[in-house]
Amino acid sequence: MKLTFLGTGTSQGVPVIGCRCGVCTSADRRDRRLRTSAMVETRGVRLVIDAGPDFRYQMLRTGVRHVDGILLTHEHKDHIGGLDDVRAFNFVDYPPTVHRVDIYASARTAACVRKDFDYAFAQDKYRGVPEIALHEIDTSHPFSVGGVEIVPVTGHHSVRFTVTGYRIGRMAYLTDFKTIEEGEVEKLRGVELLVVNALRFAEHYSHFNVAEALDLIRRVGPREAYLTHMSHGIGRHAETEPTLPARVKMAYDTLTVGWDD
């Protein structure tokens, strides 16, 4: 299995437009973060988690020509805003083949995708719109893509709505979590690699801060863990990572982690 961090930043990305802080002006490439997304490759199946506004560039940067599915965590624009660009995958082998892109999402997120990209679901489509196969998942049950089992993990982004994380084999990926119930933590038992959002050190009303992310990591006990969805409030990579507990690291864009399935 291989996990590639396509983006590790927040909804604004890092650097933030107009900001002159030490992180946003850093020359360290690990401090330059596109909107949060990841790619998982296992047993011949390639899955992308979230497709935000930077999706096009992220795909160009990886050089991939095919994805087997896109897993959406929730409906915020920094996680679905790039879905129009899946049409490039539709026509990469055209003619003669048009590849529909399979997208998996909770009922709420799927409804938002249909609303925001209504032209992709119209009866009388115009030429060149994204060809999407949208699958509503039951977040209380596992599902599979290409024979790979995926276990949804539910948390709350805020008191108003939920967000979906995913466990794939011995890896689990959670982003934009603020709270998680014990029953959902049980789904994470036995994972060896855990990815968790950590917005900043200060408290935030709708995202884990560093302390909350580290608490979840401690409860789950993975072999190694990575922080993602980090704002410029997290500090410079070179200064912050050494302060983290053993086996906990800050992810950065293009980082690839591999292990045996």
Secondary structure, DSSP 8 states (H G I E B T S, - for coil): -EEEEEE-B-TT-BS-TT--STTTT---GGG-B-BSEEEEEETTEEEEE---TTHHHHHHHHT----SEEE-----HHHHTTGGGGHHHHTTTTTT----EEEEE-HHHHHHHHHHTGGGS-SS--TT---EEEEE--TTS-EEETTEEEEEEEEESSSS-EEEEEEETTEEE--S-SB--HHHHGGGTT-SEEEEE---SS--SSS--HHHHHHHHHHH--SEEEEESB-GGG--HHHHGGGS-TTEEE--TT-EEE---
